Amino acid sequence: MGMFPASKSATTWFMDGTFSTAPHVFDQVFTVRVPLGETSGTVAYALLPSKDQTSYEECMTAVLDACLTRDIRPTPSKVVCDFEVAIHNAVRQVMANDIQIQVSFIKMH
């Protein structure tokens, strides 16, 4: 079951992508993390083909679906991510329109 149970009570989710470690057929490795005390744990890794909103929406939908299949219903109120508008739009489209988005310039992976 991995880190999925931790996502149930997490009010904040961290999302970040990295390009240098992605296999050459993908654009990036995208991670979803949640706080665990003084640190954080990875809920999901995803290999994304692009940095467009559709890719982020599909990734977030897959993470939420994976939670639901484990009877976990996460309700984060805040997402911390970088400045990419496509991520912000995908969060609001898939998760909640009123979710708080906090921009961070610190790499989280």
N, C-alpha and C positions, 0 to 999 in steps of 0.2 A: 504494500500500500504506500510505502515511501512517505513523502512529506505531505500528501494530500490532506490528512487529518489536521495538520497545522493551519491549513488555509481556512478551515471552518471558523475559527475564532479570530483570525487575523483581520484587523480593521484597516491595515495598510498593506498594500502589495507593491513590490519593487519590480520594475520591468526594464530590461536593458538588452541591447544587441551588441555583438562584437563581430567584426568582419575578418580579422586576421586569422581566426581559428576555424572559419567555415570551410568545409570541403569545397573544392573549386566549382562544383555544379550548383552550389547554393550561394546566396548573397550574404547571409549572416546566420549566426547562432543567436537565438533570442531566448532569454531566460526570464522566468517569473519566480520571484523569491518572496518569502514572508519572514517577519521578525520572529526570532526565537531567543528570548532573553536579551543578552548583550550582542548577539550575532544574528544571522539570518540563515534560512535554509532554502534550497532550491525546490520549488514545487514542480517545475517543468522546464525542459530544454526543448527548443524547436528549431529545426533547420528551415529557414524561410528562403523562398526563391527570389524575393524582392523586398524593398522597403516601402511598398505601397499600402494603402489603407486596407485593401482586400486581404492581403497576406496577414496583417495584424489581426483583422477581424476573424479570419479562419483559425488562427492560432489561439486567440482568446476563447472562441467558441469551443474549440477542442479541449482546452483546459477546463472550462466550466462543465462541459459534457462528461469529462473524465471524473470530475468531482461528483457530479450527480449520479453516475453509475456506482459510486461508492457510498451513496446516501449522504453526501456532504454538500451542504448548501452554503457556500461562502457568501458573505455580504460585506466586502470591503467598502469603506467610505472614502478611502484615499488611495491614489496610485502615484507613486514616485517614479518618474521616468525622465528622459532627456527632452530636448526641445522639439522633437519631431512632431509636426502637426498630424501626420498620419496615425501615430500612436494615440494621440489625444482624441482624435475623431473616432478611432476604433474602440477605445475604452468607453466613450460616451454612447456609441452605437450598440455595443454588445453588453456592457455591464450596467451602466446607468447614466442617464443624461445629466444628473445632478452630482455625480461623483467628483470629489475634489482632486484636481491634478496638480501635483507639486513638481516643478521642474528642478532637476538636479544636474549639475555638470560633472558630478563625480561618477566615474565608471563603477558599476555595481557588480560586475562578474568576477 
